[in-house]
Amino acid sequence: MKLKKTLWIILGCVSLGLGAVGAVLPVLPSVPLLLLAAFCFARSSERLHKWFVGTKLYRQNLESFAKGQGMTRRAKLRIMLTVTLLMGFGFLMMLRRDLYIPCAILAGVWLLHVLYFTLGVKKYQPPQSDEPPLPSGAD
């Protein structure tokens, strides 16, 4: 039992690290990795799960999606751009080797991905503050 918890913690930490890098670099998909980290931490330790859910990284990228409210437009665009870049690279590499069937499969997966995030994932609009913004220069 202890070995199982340790493996969940290790997988959660690796996923969290890669997800954090993916939040900054457009090469790694951050949302799936952070979802995996949340899942692993929930399986390993209540304390780790509570800590992770309280982080700024989780709140900015996953909280609204995990609550079933959807994703912000910015998060959806960031995910679609990252996946498009990664799949585009793979597509070009396969196309150079004249692998047309795998290219067609990858293009279909990409199209389904874009359709899912465009039509399937709800758009979340964070609540706006009722207070008017301060004039510039005023504190």
C-alpha positions, 0 to 999 in steps of 0.5 A, a space after each residue: 500500500 505504501 509503495 502504491 502511494 509513493 508511486 502516485 506521489 512521484 507521478 503527481 510531482 512529475 506531472 505537476 513539474 511538466 504542467 508548470 513548464 507547459 504553462 509557460 512554454 507552448 511546447 507542453 500541454 499544461 492542462 492534461 498534465 495538471 489534471 493528471 497531477 490533481 488525479 495522482 495527488 487525490 489518489 496519494 494524499 489528501 494533504 497534497 491534493 488540498 495543497 495542489 488545489 490551492 495553488 495559483 497554477 491550478 486556480 488559473 488553469 483548471 479550477 473552472 473546468 474541474 467545477 464544470 463551468 468550462 474554460 476561459 477563452 484564453 485557456 482554450 486558445 492556449 491549449 489549441 495552439 499548443 496542440 496545433 504546434 505539436 501535431 503540426 510538427 509530427 504531421 510535417 515529419 510524417 509527410 516528409 517520409 511520405 506517410 500519408 495514412 498516418 498524416 490523415 489520421 493525425 489531421 482527423 485527430 487534430 480536427 476533432 480536438 479543435 471541434 471539441 474545444 470550440 464546441 464541446 468545452 463551455 466558455 467560462 467568463 470570470 465574474 467581473 468586479 462591481 467596482 469601477 477601475 481606478 484612474 491611472 496614477 491613483 492608488 
